[in-house]
Amino acid sequence: MTDTSNRRIDVPLVDHHCHGVVEAELTDGEFRSLATESDWPAPAGTDSLESPFGLAVRRFCAPVLGLEPLAPLDEYLARRRSIGPAEANRLLLRSTGTSHYLLDTGIRDARLPGPDAMAARADARVREIVRIERVAEDFASESTAAGFAAKFPETLAAKSRDAVGLKSILAYRHGFDIPAERPSGREVLQAADAWFRTAEESGSFRVTDPVLLRFGLWSGIDLGIPMQLHTGYGDSDLQLFRADPSRLSPLFHATRSLGVDFMLLHCYPFIREAGILAQVFPHLYLDVGLVSHYLGPSAGTAIRQAMEIAPFGKILYSSDSYGLAEHYAVSAANWRTSFAALMDDWIASGWATANDADRIATRVASENAKRVYNLNP
Ligand SMILES: [Zn+2]
């Protein structure tokens, strides 16, 4: 197995899950804190960039900013500062060959651009993915418990009128060990009452109650547009074992005929579980975003695992980039390099023709996302 290939995969990408780039000047410390999913300072003697992702930045991003591949990190960060964040973002984003970004607009980080600013910087189309829990928290802060229980579904419908999909962070806020069925009106009202009482004391409407999270999820399912679910590795607040997507099998059985597709995001280290689910359930899809940059030299392993069992029409590309344009640049370059190497292996060992390789790459790079999210004009 090698990740060097003469094959080039130049097809445009649809990045179906990402969060935008910070355009402010970053100190080296801020850059390093955006280069990890950890929310805490690195202990003495360690560095988030002395890592697989750091190697990937030096390999793939240094040449985009006019340096030699594998230029030292200090040189890279100095170069980034000297050209300024706007120009660095522009160069790095445009190096990815991405035609569409599906942007999750639900993170509370004022440094992140909205869809229009992102489109201008990247010279690409940007469509919105609405985060259900963010809509719930915003609506609750201006409603009552009874009002929330009665009106949340129509509020979510209105907020997502121009979106191409929804997203739930159930995995981070609770975990996938939930009952499959829709909660009753009585359960929702009781949970909303308790939520509003707690919020009055704490001043925060952060939603973690499993009944309310299910209520949000089912309100989204009713809208019939693709539903993204973060699974596996991700934010520091998750309990990893509860983010195994196979724990949601009862929900996938319950929703199979409802006309909603579920997009399993990240999936690492449950990539094989996600692949099995995507093969079995007609309405399930997977990607290996996030690890496409954080695994650096080992990202090919994740990309290969994603290709092990699910039909090729069920696998999507995403970067799950957040904050750094380097995430976008590394994910795209890593995907193109690793996918080309995989296709080379399949051709060399008699498993596929060159035409097969081109067709499969195009499906995963863009066609599947365009079909599922209905992105074609
Ligand atoms: Zn994400």
Residues whose N, C-alpha, C, O or C-beta is under 5 A from the ligand:
A	BS01	ZN	D320
